[in-house]
Amino acid sequence: MTKTTAKTKPALISLTLGLLLSTTSVITVAEAATVKIKNGVACKKSGQKAKTGKKNYVCGKNPYVTPTKLTWMLTSCPEAYGLYVDAKDQYGIFKDILSTSPEGIAELGNLQKSMDSFDTLMKTSVCKKGK
């Protein structure tokens, strides 16, 4: 056996780490060819990323398609869903503030319509199965 010099150890560690990271974080071309990637199709590793054409996908639990199983979804789906959940949480605060005046009550109705429209957009476009 030969001795490993101090100069080759960092290079060997760097090469090994680079190979490990390159094979685990993004779906490979061979996998992408065998799996039709679109919203709602099962995937194996949460956080895994893939690109099909111009669309970027991430593996995770799609709140509108299958919230209990890992599936591919557009990368914008979990981001937009997080914003929607935050807005729903804040709605209670706005409701208390706006319900103190007639003008506020009218605005509260507009706010609720906007929230409903955003939810519909999420279900029919951003997180829709098969998109």
MODELLER restraints for C-alpha pairs under 7 A, 6 or more apart:
rsr = mdl.restraints
at = mdl.atoms
rsr.add(forms.Gaussian(group=physical.xy_distance, feature=features.Distance(at['CA:25:A'], at['CA:48:A']), mean=5.56, stdev=0.5))
rsr.add(forms.Gaussian(group=physical.xy_distance, feature=features.Distance(at['CA:25:A'], at['CA:49:A']), mean=6.76, stdev=0.5))
rsr.add(forms.Gaussian(group=physical.xy_distance, feature=features.Distance(at['CA:26:A'], at['CA:48:A']), mean=5.60, stdev=0.5))
rsr.add(forms.Gaussian(group=physical.xy_distance, feature=features.Distance(at['CA:26:A'], at['CA:49:A']), mean=4.89, stdev=0.5))
rsr.add(forms.Gaussian(group=physical.xy_distance, feature=features.Distance(at['CA:26:A'], at['CA:50:A']), mean=6.00, stdev=0.5))
rsr.add(forms.Gaussian(group=physical.xy_distance, feature=features.Distance(at['CA:27:A'], at['CA:48:A']), mean=6.64, stdev=0.5))
rsr.add(forms.Gaussian(group=physical.xy_distance, feature=features.Distance(at['CA:27:A'], at['CA:49:A']), mean=6.10, stdev=0.5))
rsr.add(forms.Gaussian(group=physical.xy_distance, feature=features.Distance(at['CA:27:A'], at['CA:50:A']), mean=5.45, stdev=0.5))
rsr.add(forms.Gaussian(group=physical.xy_distance, feature=features.Distance(at['CA:37:A'], at['CA:72:A']), mean=6.64, stdev=0.5))
rsr.add(forms.Gaussian(group=physical.xy_distance, feature=features.Distance(at['CA:38:A'], at['CA:72:A']), mean=6.01, stdev=0.5))
rsr.add(forms.Gaussian(group=physical.xy_distance, feature=features.Distance(at['CA:38:A'], at['CA:73:A']), mean=6.54, stdev=0.5))
rsr.add(forms.Gaussian(group=physical.xy_distance, feature=features.Distance(at['CA:38:A'], at['CA:130:A']), mean=5.59, stdev=0.5))
rsr.add(forms.Gaussian(group=physical.xy_distance, feature=features.Distance(at['CA:38:A'], at['CA:131:A']), mean=5.91, stdev=0.5))
rsr.add(forms.Gaussian(group=physical.xy_distance, feature=features.Distance(at['CA:39:A'], at['CA:71:A']), mean=6.96, stdev=0.5))
rsr.add(forms.Gaussian(group=physical.xy_distance, feature=features.Distance(at['CA:39:A'], at['CA:72:A']), mean=5.09, stdev=0.5))
rsr.add(forms.Gaussian(group=physical.xy_distance, feature=features.Distance(at['CA:39:A'], at['CA:73:A']), mean=4.37, stdev=0.5))
rsr.add(forms.Gaussian(group=physical.xy_distance, feature=features.Distance(at['CA:39:A'], at['CA:74:A']), mean=6.58, stdev=0.5))
rsr.add(forms.Gaussian(group=physical.xy_distance, feature=features.Distance(at['CA:39:A'], at['CA:127:A']), mean=6.90, stdev=0.5))
rsr.add(forms.Gaussian(group=physical.xy_distance, feature=features.Distance(at['CA:39:A'], at['CA:128:A']), mean=6.56, stdev=0.5))
rsr.add(forms.Gaussian(group=physical.xy_distance, feature=features.Distance(at['CA:39:A'], at['CA:129:A']), mean=4.80, stdev=0.5))
rsr.add(forms.Gaussian(group=physical.xy_distance, feature=features.Distance(at['CA:39:A'], at['CA:130:A']), mean=4.94, stdev=0.5))
rsr.add(forms.Gaussian(group=physical.xy_distance, feature=features.Distance(at['CA:39:A'], at['CA:131:A']), mean=5.44, stdev=0.5))
rsr.add(forms.Gaussian(group=physical.xy_distance, feature=features.Distance(at['CA:40:A'], at['CA:65:A']), mean=6.15, stdev=0.5))
rsr.add(forms.Gaussian(group=physical.xy_distance, feature=features.Distance(at['CA:40:A'], at['CA:71:A']), mean=5.19, stdev=0.5))
rsr.add(forms.Gaussian(group=physical.xy_distance, feature=features.Distance(at['CA:40:A'], at['CA:72:A']), mean=5.67, stdev=0.5))
rsr.add(forms.Gaussian(group=physical.xy_distance, feature=features.Distance(at['CA:40:A'], at['CA:73:A']), mean=6.54, stdev=0.5))
rsr.add(forms.Gaussian(group=physical.xy_distance, feature=features.Distance(at['CA:40:A'], at['CA:129:A']), mean=4.99, stdev=0.5))
rsr.add(forms.Gaussian(group=physical.xy_distance, feature=features.Distance(at['CA:40:A'], at['CA:130:A']), mean=6.24, stdev=0.5))
rsr.add(forms.Gaussian(group=physical.xy_distance, feature=features.Distance(at['CA:41:A'], at['CA:71:A']), mean=5.22, stdev=0.5))
rsr.add(forms.Gaussian(group=physical.xy_distance, feature=features.Distance(at['CA:41:A'], at['CA:72:A']), mean=5.54, stdev=0.5))
rsr.add(forms.Gaussian(group=physical.xy_distance, feature=features.Distance(at['CA:42:A'], at['CA:70:A']), mean=5.97, stdev=0.5))
rsr.add(forms.Gaussian(group=physical.xy_distance, feature=features.Distance(at['CA:42:A'], at['CA:71:A']), mean=4.24, stdev=0.5))
rsr.add(forms.Gaussian(group=physical.xy_distance, feature=features.Distance(at['CA:42:A'], at['CA:72:A']), mean=6.32, stdev=0.5))
rsr.add(forms.Gaussian(group=physical.xy_distance, feature=features.Distance(at['CA:43:A'], at['CA:59:A']), mean=6.07, stdev=0.5))
rsr.add(forms.Gaussian(group=physical.xy_distance, feature=features.Distance(at['CA:43:A'], at['CA:70:A']), mean=5.68, stdev=0.5))
rsr.add(forms.Gaussian(group=physical.xy_distance, feature=features.Distance(at['CA:43:A'], at['CA:71:A']), mean=4.97, stdev=0.5))
rsr.add(forms.Gaussian(group=physical.xy_distance, feature=features.Distance(at['CA:43:A'], at['CA:72:A']), mean=6.06, stdev=0.5))
rsr.add(forms.Gaussian(group=physical.xy_distance, feature=features.Distance(at['CA:44:A'], at['CA:70:A']), mean=6.67, stdev=0.5))
rsr.add(forms.Gaussian(group=physical.xy_distance, feature=features.Distance(at['CA:45:A'], at['CA:59:A']), mean=6.44, stdev=0.5))
rsr.add(forms.Gaussian(group=physical.xy_distance, feature=features.Distance(at['CA:46:A'], at['CA:59:A']), mean=4.96, stdev=0.5))
rsr.add(forms.Gaussian(group=physical.xy_distance, feature=features.Distance(at['CA:46:A'], at['CA:60:A']), mean=4.96, stdev=0.5))
rsr.add(forms.Gaussian(group=physical.xy_distance, feature=features.Distance(at['CA:46:A'], at['CA:70:A']), mean=6.73, stdev=0.5))
rsr.add(forms.Gaussian(group=physical.xy_distance, feature=features.Distance(at['CA:47:A'], at['CA:58:A']), mean=5.92, stdev=0.5))
rsr.add(forms.Gaussian(group=physical.xy_distance, feature=features.Distance(at['CA:47:A'], at['CA:59:A']), mean=5.20, stdev=0.5))
rsr.add(forms.Gaussian(group=physical.xy_distance, feature=features.Distance(at['CA:47:A'], at['CA:60:A']), mean=6.28, stdev=0.5))
rsr.add(forms.Gaussian(group=physical.xy_distance, feature=features.Distance(at['CA:48:A'], at['CA:58:A']), mean=5.65, stdev=0.5))
rsr.add(forms.Gaussian(group=physical.xy_distance, feature=features.Distance(at['CA:48:A'], at['CA:59:A']), mean=5.21, stdev=0.5))
rsr.add(forms.Gaussian(group=physical.xy_distance, feature=features.Distance(at['CA:49:A'], at['CA:57:A']), mean=5.67, stdev=0.5))
rsr.add(forms.Gaussian(group=physical.xy_distance, feature=features.Distance(at['CA:49:A'], at['CA:58:A']), mean=4.49, stdev=0.5))
rsr.add(forms.Gaussian(group=physical.xy_distance, feature=features.Distance(at['CA:49:A'], at['CA:59:A']), mean=6.41, stdev=0.5))
rsr.add(forms.Gaussian(group=physical.xy_distance, feature=features.Distance(at['CA:50:A'], at['CA:56:A']), mean=5.97, stdev=0.5))
rsr.add(forms.Gaussian(group=physical.xy_distance, feature=features.Distance(at['CA:50:A'], at['CA:57:A']), mean=5.19, stdev=0.5))
rsr.add(forms.Gaussian(group=physical.xy_distance, feature=features.Distance(at['CA:50:A'], at['CA:58:A']), mean=6.41, stdev=0.5))
rsr.add(forms.Gaussian(group=physical.xy_distance, feature=features.Distance(at['CA:51:A'], at['CA:57:A']), mean=5.98, stdev=0.5))
rsr.add(forms.Gaussian(group=physical.xy_distance, feature=features.Distance(at['CA:56:A'], at['CA:74:A']), mean=5.86, stdev=0.5))
rsr.add(forms.Gaussian(group=physical.xy_distance, feature=features.Distance(at['CA:56:A'], at['CA:75:A']), mean=5.89, stdev=0.5))
rsr.add(forms.Gaussian(group=physical.xy_distance, feature=features.Distance(at['CA:57:A'], at['CA:72:A']), mean=6.07, stdev=0.5))
rsr.add(forms.Gaussian(group=physical.xy_distance, feature=features.Distance(at['CA:57:A'], at['CA:73:A']), mean=5.27, stdev=0.5))
rsr.add(forms.Gaussian(group=physical.xy_distance, feature=features.Distance(at['CA:57:A'], at['CA:74:A']), mean=4.38, stdev=0.5))
rsr.add(forms.Gaussian(group=physical.xy_distance, feature=features.Distance(at['CA:57:A'], at['CA:75:A']), mean=5.04, stdev=0.5))
rsr.add(forms.Gaussian(group=physical.xy_distance, feature=features.Distance(at['CA:58:A'], at['CA:72:A']), mean=5.62, stdev=0.5))
rsr.add(forms.Gaussian(group=physical.xy_distance, feature=features.Distance(at['CA:58:A'], at['CA:73:A']), mean=5.58, stdev=0.5))
rsr.add(forms.Gaussian(group=physical.xy_distance, feature=features.Distance(at['CA:58:A'], at['CA:74:A']), mean=6.26, stdev=0.5))
rsr.add(forms.Gaussian(group=physical.xy_distance, feature=features.Distance(at['CA:58:A'], at['CA:75:A']), mean=5.46, stdev=0.5))
rsr.add(forms.Gaussian(group=physical.xy_distance, feature=features.Distance(at['CA:59:A'], at['CA:70:A']), mean=6.25, stdev=0.5))
rsr.add(forms.Gaussian(group=physical.xy_distance, feature=features.Distance(at['CA:59:A'], at['CA:71:A']), mean=5.48, stdev=0.5))
rsr.add(forms.Gaussian(group=physical.xy_distance, feature=features.Distance(at['CA:59:A'], at['CA:72:A']), mean=4.57, stdev=0.5))
rsr.add(forms.Gaussian(group=physical.xy_distance, feature=features.Distance(at['CA:59:A'], at['CA:73:A']), mean=6.38, stdev=0.5))
rsr.add(forms.Gaussian(group=physical.xy_distance, feature=features.Distance(at['CA:60:A'], at['CA:70:A']), mean=4.80, stdev=0.5))
rsr.add(forms.Gaussian(group=physical.xy_distance, feature=features.Distance(at['CA:60:A'], at['CA:71:A']), mean=5.54, stdev=0.5))
rsr.add(forms.Gaussian(group=physical.xy_distance, feature=features.Distance(at['CA:60:A'], at['CA:72:A']), mean=6.44, stdev=0.5))
rsr.add(forms.Gaussian(group=physical.xy_distance, feature=features.Distance(at['CA:61:A'], at['CA:67:A']), mean=4.99, stdev=0.5))
rsr.add(forms.Gaussian(group=physical.xy_distance, feature=features.Distance(at['CA:61:A'], at['CA:68:A']), mean=6.23, stdev=0.5))
rsr.add(forms.Gaussian(group=physical.xy_distance, feature=features.Distance(at['CA:61:A'], at['CA:69:A']), mean=5.69, stdev=0.5))
rsr.add(forms.Gaussian(group=physical.xy_distance, feature=features.Distance(at['CA:61:A'], at['CA:70:A']), mean=4.89, stdev=0.5))
rsr.add(forms.Gaussian(group=physical.xy_distance, feature=features.Distance(at['CA:61:A'], at['CA:71:A']), mean=6.05, stdev=0.5))
rsr.add(forms.Gaussian(group=physical.xy_distance, feature=features.Distance(at['CA:62:A'], at['CA:71:A']), mean=6.67, stdev=0.5))
rsr.add(forms.Gaussian(group=physical.xy_distance, feature=features.Distance(at['CA:62:A'], at['CA:73:A']), mean=6.51, stdev=0.5))
rsr.add(forms.Gaussian(group=physical.xy_distance, feature=features.Distance(at['CA:64:A'], at['CA:123:A']), mean=6.19, stdev=0.5))
rsr.add(forms.Gaussian(group=physical.xy_distance, feature=features.Distance(at['CA:64:A'], at['CA:127:A']), mean=6.35, stdev=0.5))
rsr.add(forms.Gaussian(group=physical.xy_distance, feature=features.Distance(at['CA:65:A'], at['CA:128:A']), mean=6.92, stdev=0.5))
rsr.add(forms.Gaussian(group=physical.xy_distance, feature=features.Distance(at['CA:65:A'], at['CA:129:A']), mean=6.05, stdev=0.5))
rsr.add(forms.Gaussian(group=physical.xy_distance, feature=features.Distance(at['CA:73:A'], at['CA:127:A']), mean=6.60, stdev=0.5))
rsr.add(forms.Gaussian(group=physical.xy_distance, feature=features.Distance(at['CA:74:A'], at['CA:127:A']), mean=6.85, stdev=0.5))
rsr.add(forms.Gaussian(group=physical.xy_distance, feature=features.Distance(at['CA:76:A'], at['CA:126:A']), mean=6.85, stdev=0.5))
rsr.add(forms.Gaussian(group=physical.xy_distance, feature=features.Distance(at['CA:77:A'], at['CA:126:A']), mean=5.59, stdev=0.5))
rsr.add(forms.Gaussian(group=physical.xy_distance, feature=features.Distance(at['CA:77:A'], at['CA:127:A']), mean=5.24, stdev=0.5))
rsr.add(forms.Gaussian(group=physical.xy_distance, feature=features.Distance(at['CA:95:A'], at['CA:108:A']), mean=6.53, stdev=0.5))
rsr.add(forms.Gaussian(group=physical.xy_distance, feature=features.Distance(at['CA:98:A'], at['CA:104:A']), mean=4.14, stdev=0.5))
rsr.add(forms.Gaussian(group=physical.xy_distance, feature=features.Distance(at['CA:98:A'], at['CA:105:A']), mean=5.79, stdev=0.5))
rsr.add(forms.Gaussian(group=physical.xy_distance, feature=features.Distance(at['CA:98:A'], at['CA:108:A']), mean=6.35, stdev=0.5))
rsr.add(forms.Gaussian(group=physical.xy_distance, feature=features.Distance(at['CA:99:A'], at['CA:105:A']), mean=5.11, stdev=0.5))
